Amino acid sequence: MYRSEGGEKRPILIFVLVIMGRTLYYFNYNPQHADISSRSVVHGTAIEIIWTAVPSLILVIVALPSFALLYSIDEVIDASLTVKCVGHQWY
């Protein structure tokens, strides 16, 4: 069985930490980019609610018929014909 030692995850971790550090620096600690016009971008509460709620509603609309179909597959119906197949491998 293949066992991971975690070595291949280090570059991903370093990449994520660098991107997160740059983002925190530019949003919090960089006084050059702290003008008033960019603050309206951060506080768009209405659009954030909309682009969170709409995909959630789409997922619910897709999930409801899927659950109905999933539970209807488990329904046991008396079969008029039963076929038994036996397979052997690696004799």
For each residue, the residues with C-beta under 8 A, 3 or more apart:
1:
2:
3:
4: 7 8 9
5:
6: 9 10
7: 4 10
8: 4 11 12
9: 4 6 12 13
10: 6 7 13 14
11: 8 14 15
12: 8 9 15 16
13: 9 10 16 17
14: 10 11 17 18
15: 11 12 18 19
16: 12 13 19 20
17: 13 14 20 21
18: 14 15 21 22
19: 15 16 22 23
20: 16 17 23 24
21: 17 18 24 25
22: 18 19 25 26
23: 19 20 26 27
24: 20 21 27 28 29
25: 21 22 28 29 30
26: 22 23 29 30 33
27: 23 24 30
28: 24 25
29: 24 25 26
30: 25 26 27 33 34
31: 34
32:
33: 26 30 38
34: 30 31 38
35: 38
36: 39
37: 40
38: 33 34 35 41 42
39: 36 42 43
40: 37 43 44
41: 38 44
42: 38 39
43: 39 40
44: 40 41 47 48
45: 48 49
46: 49 50
47: 44 50 51
48: 44 45 51 52
49: 45 46 52 53
50: 46 47 53 54
51: 47 48 54 55
52: 48 49 55 56
53: 49 50 56 57
54: 50 51 57 58
55: 51 52 58 59
56: 52 53 59 60
57: 53 54 60 61
58: 54 55 61 62
59: 55 56 62 63
60: 56 57 63 64
61: 57 58 64
62: 58 59 65 66
63: 59 60 66 67
64: 60 61 67 68
65: 62 68 69
66: 62 63 69 70
67: 63 64 70 71
68: 64 65 71 72
69: 65 66 72 73
70: 66 67 73 74
71: 67 68 74 75
72: 68 69 75
73: 69 70
74: 70 71
75: 71 72
76:
77:
78:
79: 82
80:
81:
82: 79
83:
84:
85:
86:
87:
88: 91
89:
90:
91: 88
